[in-house]
Amino acid sequence: MSATTPWERGRLDARRGKPRLLFGQMYEDWDIEAEVLPAAGRVFCIASAGTTSMALAARGMAVTAVDINPAQVEYVRDRLRGGASRDGTADRFFTAGRRFLPLMGLRRSVIRRFLELADPAAQVRYWRAHLDTTRFKAALALAINPLALRAIYSSTFVRVLPRRFDRVIRARLERCWARHPNRTNPYAWRFFLGIDPPDYNDVPLPAGGGGIVDLLCADAAAYLESCPAASFIGFSLSNILDGTEPAYGERLMAAVRHSAQDGAVVVLRSFMEPPPGESTELAARDRSMLWGRLTVEKVH
């Protein structure tokens, strides 16, 4: 992976400097991995904030978690020791956005009533009547248009976002409300209020009979190329290909095939919209709401 990618630089902007913690939370629903990956064996994960790795290890799997950003690796290592969650660059972006919600007409009390709903049909009606307002639409279009985002983020990251990303995000949000109960969806609560739902149990540490997390600071493709053949039964690759060059994607997938056992399962996400004819069913099942593509494939 070249040093022009945000993942290796540890920065979502184009500025130089020390690598930063990008993600204190993962905006990926690890329930997908728990459902589609084999129930036992060794799994490769992009470390990110560590949540998926910890959740799979707590279920008894042996997990190798790799991240090229040393700040992410140190953060996950601290979480595995019982350390508290901290905000990264992406989390602070969401926090800043939440400060403007009242100016968009979305008062905290109105949002709280919405998040306490558990009937998808009622959620869609409430969303359209009270939250997806003209003022909200206009503010979102202003906040996440390409010109505004390029002032904050690296062009290698912004270029993967679909056109009219504001409309795309609103459609993905409504898709989530139409399918998943808000009351028990931690991603919805964090997105709008920055807190977990009432009585929410966080991901347990992998202890007391769980599996292990082997944590490494390395480039994903280079690490997998160095592994013996047939090392892994599953791969959770996050959205690693967003913001990288096509050549790196080809190299990574070749390394996955080299290190995969026959029939291994690969999970990959992207902010991009799916190509015509590709199912959006898996993306819709991810309660974190943000993804345009979520693919699950077997390695043969």
C-alpha positions as CSV (number, residue, x, y, z in Angstrom):
1,M,0.0,0.0,0.0
2,S,1.5,3.4,-1.0
3,A,2.0,6.1,1.6
4,T,-0.7,8.2,-0.2
5,T,-3.5,6.1,1.4
6,P,-5.2,7.5,4.5
7,W,-4.9,4.1,6.2
8,E,-1.1,4.0,6.1
9,R,-0.7,7.7,7.0
10,G,-3.1,7.4,9.9
11,R,-4.8,10.5,8.8
12,L,-8.0,11.1,6.9
13,D,-6.8,14.5,5.7
14,A,-4.0,15.1,3.2
15,R,-1.7,16.8,5.7
16,R,1.6,15.3,7.0
17,G,2.1,14.4,10.6
18,K,2.2,11.7,13.1
19,P,-0.4,8.9,12.6
20,R,-3.5,9.5,14.5
21,L,-6.2,7.3,16.0
22,L,-8.9,7.3,13.3
23,F,-11.5,5.1,14.8
24,G,-12.4,4.8,18.4
25,Q,-15.6,2.9,17.4
26,M,-16.3,0.6,14.5
27,Y,-19.1,1.6,12.2
28,E,-19.6,-2.0,11.1
29,D,-22.1,-4.5,12.5
30,W,-20.0,-7.4,13.7
31,D,-23.2,-9.5,13.8
32,I,-22.7,-10.0,10.1
33,E,-19.3,-11.6,10.6
34,A,-20.6,-13.7,13.5
35,E,-23.3,-15.0,11.2
36,V,-21.4,-15.7,8.0
37,L,-17.9,-16.7,9.1
38,P,-17.3,-20.3,10.1
39,A,-17.9,-21.0,13.8
40,A,-14.4,-22.2,14.5
41,G,-10.9,-21.7,13.1
42,R,-8.5,-18.9,12.5
43,V,-9.8,-15.6,11.2
44,F,-8.0,-12.6,9.8
45,C,-9.4,-9.1,10.6
46,I,-8.6,-5.5,9.9
47,A,-8.0,-4.3,13.4
48,S,-9.5,-0.8,13.2
49,A,-11.0,-0.1,16.7
50,G,-10.9,-3.8,17.6
51,T,-14.6,-4.5,18.1
52,T,-15.0,-7.2,15.4
53,S,-11.8,-8.9,16.5
54,M,-12.8,-8.9,20.1
55,A,-16.4,-10.1,19.4
56,L,-15.2,-13.1,17.3
57,A,-12.5,-14.0,19.8
58,A,-15.1,-13.9,22.6
59,R,-17.0,-16.5,20.6
60,G,-14.0,-18.9,20.7
61,M,-12.2,-18.1,17.4
62,A,-8.5,-17.5,17.0
63,V,-8.2,-14.0,15.5
64,T,-5.3,-12.3,13.8
65,A,-6.0,-8.5,13.8
66,V,-3.8,-6.4,11.6
67,D,-3.7,-2.7,11.0
68,I,-1.0,-0.6,9.2
69,N,-1.7,2.4,11.5
70,P,0.3,2.1,14.7
71,A,-2.1,4.4,16.6
72,Q,-4.9,1.9,15.9
73,V,-2.8,-1.0,17.0
74,E,-1.9,0.6,20.3
75,Y,-5.5,1.6,20.9
76,V,-6.8,-2.0,20.3
77,R,-4.0,-3.3,22.6
78,D,-5.2,-1.0,25.3
79,R,-8.8,-2.1,24.8
80,L,-7.8,-5.7,25.1
81,R,-6.3,-4.9,28.5
82,G,-9.6,-3.4,29.6
83,G,-8.9,0.2,28.6
84,A,-11.7,2.6,28.0
85,S,-12.9,3.6,24.5
86,R,-11.6,6.9,23.1
87,D,-12.6,9.1,20.2
88,G,-10.7,9.0,17.0
89,T,-10.8,11.4,14.0
90,A,-14.0,9.8,12.6
91,D,-15.7,9.8,15.9
92,R,-15.0,13.5,16.4
93,F,-16.4,14.2,13.0
94,F,-19.7,12.6,14.1
95,T,-19.6,14.5,17.4
96,A,-19.2,17.8,15.6
97,G,-22.1,17.0,13.3
98,R,-24.4,16.2,16.2
99,R,-23.8,19.7,17.6
100,F,-25.6,21.1,14.5
101,L,-28.6,18.8,14.8
102,P,-30.7,21.3,16.8
103,L,-30.0,23.9,14.1
104,M,-31.4,21.5,11.6
105,G,-34.6,21.2,13.7
106,L,-33.7,17.9,15.2
107,R,-34.0,18.4,18.9
108,R,-32.5,15.8,21.3
109,S,-35.9,15.0,22.8
110,V,-37.3,14.3,19.3
111,I,-34.4,12.1,18.3
112,R,-34.7,10.2,21.6
113,R,-38.3,9.4,21.0
114,F,-37.4,8.2,17.6
115,L,-34.6,5.9,18.9
116,E,-36.9,4.4,21.5
117,L,-39.2,3.0,18.8
118,A,-39.1,-0.7,18.0
119,D,-41.5,-1.0,15.1
120,P,-39.9,-0.5,11.7
121,A,-43.1,0.8,10.1
122,A,-43.6,3.4,12.9
123,Q,-39.9,4.3,12.6
124,V,-40.2,5.1,8.9
125,R,-43.4,7.2,9.5
126,Y,-41.7,9.1,12.4
127,W,-38.5,9.7,10.3
128,R,-40.4,11.2,7.4
129,A,-42.6,13.3,9.6
130,H,-40.2,14.7,12.1
131,L,-36.5,14.1,11.1
132,D,-36.1,13.9,7.4
133,T,-37.2,17.5,7.1
134,T,-36.5,20.2,4.4
135,R,-34.1,21.9,6.8
136,F,-32.3,18.6,7.5
137,K,-32.0,17.8,3.8
138,A,-30.5,21.2,3.0
139,A,-28.0,21.1,5.9
140,L,-26.9,17.6,5.0
141,A,-26.4,18.5,1.4
142,L,-24.2,21.5,2.5
143,A,-22.2,19.5,5.0
144,I,-21.2,16.5,3.0
145,N,-20.9,17.8,-0.6
146,P,-17.6,16.9,-2.3
147,L,-16.2,20.4,-2.0
148,A,-16.8,20.6,1.8
149,L,-15.5,17.1,2.3
150,R,-12.3,17.7,0.3
151,A,-11.5,20.6,2.7
152,I,-11.3,18.1,5.5
153,Y,-10.5,14.7,4.0
154,S,-7.9,13.3,1.6
155,S,-9.1,13.1,-2.1
156,T,-8.2,9.4,-2.1
157,F,-11.0,8.9,0.4
158,V,-13.5,11.4,-0.9
159,R,-13.4,10.0,-4.5
160,V,-15.0,6.7,-3.5
161,L,-18.1,8.4,-2.2
162,P,-21.2,8.3,-4.5
163,R,-22.5,11.3,-6.2
164,R,-25.1,13.2,-4.2
165,F,-23.8,11.4,-1.1
166,D,-26.3,13.3,1.1
167,R,-29.2,11.7,-0.8
168,V,-27.5,8.3,-0.7
169,I,-26.9,8.5,3.1
170,R,-30.6,9.5,3.7
171,A,-31.7,6.5,1.7
172,R,-29.4,4.2,3.6
173,L,-30.7,5.6,6.9
174,E,-34.3,5.0,5.9
175,R,-33.4,1.5,4.7
176,C,-32.2,0.8,8.3
177,W,-35.3,2.3,10.0
178,A,-37.5,0.1,7.7
179,R,-35.7,-3.1,8.8
180,H,-34.1,-2.9,12.3
181,P,-35.7,-1.9,15.6
182,N,-34.1,1.4,16.8
183,R,-34.5,0.6,20.5
184,T,-31.8,-2.1,20.3
185,N,-29.6,-0.7,17.6
186,P,-26.4,0.7,19.1
187,Y,-25.2,2.1,15.8
188,A,-28.3,4.3,15.5
189,W,-28.0,5.6,19.1
190,R,-24.3,6.4,18.6
191,F,-24.9,8.1,15.3
192,F,-27.5,10.5,16.6
193,L,-26.9,10.8,20.3
194,G,-23.3,9.5,20.8
195,I,-24.4,7.1,23.5
196,D,-25.3,3.4,23.7
197,P,-29.0,2.3,24.1
198,P,-30.3,1.7,27.6
199,D,-29.3,-1.7,29.0
200,Y,-26.8,-2.3,26.1
201,N,-24.1,-4.8,26.8
202,D,-20.8,-3.9,25.2
203,V,-18.6,-6.5,23.4
204,P,-17.0,-8.7,26.0
205,L,-13.2,-9.1,26.2
206,P,-12.0,-12.4,24.8
207,A,-11.4,-14.2,28.1
208,G,-12.9,-17.0,30.2
209,G,-12.8,-19.7,27.6
210,G,-12.9,-17.4,24.5
211,G,-10.4,-17.3,21.7
212,I,-7.4,-15.1,21.3
213,V,-6.5,-11.9,19.4
214,D,-3.0,-11.9,17.9
215,L,-2.5,-8.1,17.2
216,L,0.0,-6.9,14.6
217,C,1.0,-3.6,13.0
218,A,1.5,-4.5,9.4
219,D,0.2,-4.0,5.9
220,A,-2.6,-6.4,5.2
221,A,-1.5,-7.6,1.8
222,A,2.2,-8.0,2.8
223,Y,1.2,-9.9,6.0
224,L,-1.0,-12.3,4.1
225,E,1.6,-12.9,1.5
226,S,4.0,-13.9,4.2
227,C,1.6,-16.4,5.8
228,P,1.7,-20.1,4.9
229,A,-0.9,-21.3,2.4
230,A,-4.3,-22.2,3.9
231,S,-3.8,-20.2,7.1
232,F,-7.3,-18.7,7.5
233,I,-10.9,-19.9,7.4
234,G,-12.3,-16.4,7.3
235,F,-11.4,-12.8,6.5
236,S,-13.1,-9.6,7.8
237,L,-11.6,-6.8,5.6
238,S,-13.6,-3.8,6.7
239,N,-13.6,-1.2,3.9
240,I,-9.8,-1.4,3.3
241,L,-10.2,-0.9,-0.4
242,D,-11.9,2.5,0.0
243,G,-9.1,5.0,-0.6
244,T,-6.5,2.6,-2.1
245,E,-5.4,2.1,-5.7
246,P,-6.9,-0.7,-7.9
247,A,-3.5,-2.4,-8.0
248,Y,-3.4,-2.7,-4.2
249,G,-6.9,-4.3,-4.3
250,E,-5.7,-6.9,-6.8
251,R,-2.6,-7.6,-4.7
252,L,-4.7,-8.0,-1.5
253,M,-7.2,-10.4,-3.0
254,A,-4.4,-12.5,-4.4
255,A,-2.9,-12.6,-0.9
256,V,-6.3,-13.6,0.5
257,R,-6.5,-16.5,-2.0
258,H,-3.0,-17.6,-1.1
259,S,-3.6,-17.6,2.7
260,A,-7.2,-19.0,2.6
261,Q,-8.3,-22.5,3.3
262,D,-10.6,-23.9,0.7
263,G,-14.1,-22.5,1.2
264,A,-12.9,-19.7,3.4
265,V,-15.3,-16.7,3.7
266,V,-14.4,-13.1,2.9
267,V,-16.4,-10.1,4.2
268,L,-15.7,-6.8,2.5
269,R,-17.5,-3.4,2.9
270,S,-17.5,-0.2,0.9
271,F,-19.0,3.3,0.9
272,M,-19.5,2.9,-2.8
273,E,-22.8,2.1,-4.4
274,P,-23.1,-1.4,-5.7
275,P,-22.9,-2.0,-9.5
276,P,-26.2,-2.6,-11.4
277,G,-27.6,-6.0,-10.5
278,E,-25.7,-6.6,-7.3
279,S,-27.8,-7.4,-4.3
280,T,-28.0,-4.9,-1.5
281,E,-29.4,-7.4,1.0
282,L,-26.3,-7.8,3.1
283,A,-25.7,-4.1,3.2
284,A,-29.3,-3.7,4.5
285,R,-28.7,-6.3,7.2
286,D,-25.8,-4.3,8.6
287,R,-27.4,-2.2,11.4
288,S,-24.6,0.4,11.2
289,M,-26.5,2.0,8.2
290,L,-23.6,3.5,6.3
291,W,-22.5,0.9,3.8
292,G,-23.4,0.8,0.1
293,R,-21.7,-2.5,-0.6
294,L,-21.3,-5.5,1.7
295,T,-20.1,-8.6,0.0
296,V,-19.6,-12.1,1.4
297,E,-17.8,-14.5,-0.9
298,K,-16.2,-18.0,-0.6
299,V,-12.6,-18.6,-1.7
300,H,-12.2,-21.6,-4.0
